[in-house]
Amino acid sequence: MIEGIGIDVVDISRFQESLDRTPALREKLFTSREASLPVASLAARFAAKEALAKALNARYVFAWHDCEVVNEESGRPAFIFTGDIAERIDGSIVHLTLSHDAGIASAMVIVERA
């Protein structure tokens, strides 16, 4: 059963401006593995975390670092959950898709109860 769906869109140049204006933002939002990626990938990962929050209908408050976006060997994006959210989301399947093109990064998340 689908519990929630979330989508988010980020303007990559505006996101870069935010990172330039507030250097600590990169550390606040991203794990060390995520933080080293190019800005388009960072914008897509930020969109993924925002989409996750929407899919969860704000039922769970989570720390940004507790949901890391990684790529599986196949290239498919996936979340790694740690901390409180790992316990709260346990038993759910979380589907994630990312895209970035023409200056826009987007993400869609579906949370499904197994």
N, C-alpha and C positions, 0 to 999 in steps of 0.2 A: 504494500500500500504506500502511495506517495504521501509523505508528510509535509513536504514543502518544496517550492521552486523559487530560485532567486536568480536575478540577472543584474549585471552592472556594466556600465560603459565608462571608460576613462579617456579623456583627451590627453594624448601622450605628451605634447608640448607643454600643456598646463601642469601636468604631473612633474615634468622635468623642472619647471619653474618653481614648483613647491619644494622639490628636493634641493634646488640651488638656494632658495630663500631660507630654508630651515634644514641645515645639514644634519641635525640630530634625528630628523624624520626617518631617514633610511634605517638607522639602528632601531628605532621604535617600532617600525612596521614589519621589518624583515629579519629572518634568521641570517646568520653569517653566510650560509650557502646561497641564500636568495640574494643578499645584498650585493654580491659581486656580478650579478647579471646585467645586461644592457637595459636601458630605461624602458624600452617597449615591453620587455619581459617582466620588469618590475611593475609596470602599469597593469599588465594582465594579471599578475599575482595579487595586486591590491584589489582589482576588480573581483577576483575569485574570493577573497576574504570578505569583501562587502556582499557579494552574492550569497555566500554561505550564511552570513548573518540574516539576510532577508529570507532565505530558505528555512531557517530555524525560527522565523517569526519572532526574533528577539527573545526566545525562551531561554537561551543560554547566552550569558555574557562570557566572552572568552578573550584571553590575551592574544595579541597579534602573533606572538611567537609560538603559541600553542596550536596553530594550524599552518604548517609549512606546505608550500606547493612544490612538488618535485615532478620530474619526468621519469616514467618507467623506462625500462630498456627499449621498449617499442616506440618511445617518444610521447606516449599518452600521458597527460597530466593527471596527477593524483594528489590528495592531501595526505600528510602524515600528521596525526593528532597526538598531542601530549598534554600533560596537565589536566585540569578540570574538564576540559571539553572532551578529552579522550574517554573519560568515564561516562560522561553524559550522553555521548553519541554512540556508545557501545551498543552493538546490535543493529545499527543502521548501516545501510549502504549509501555512500555519498558519491554521486556521479558528477564529474567536472569536465567542462570543455572551455578552452581558451582560444582567443584569436587576437591578432593585431595586424591592422592594415590601414592604409590611408590616414595615418595619424590618430587612429582610434584603437584602444585595447578593450576587449570585452570578455566576459566570463559568464557562464551559466552553470548553476548548481541544482541538482535534484537530490533531495534526501528521501530515502526509501526505507521503510521499516521492513526488515527481513522476516 
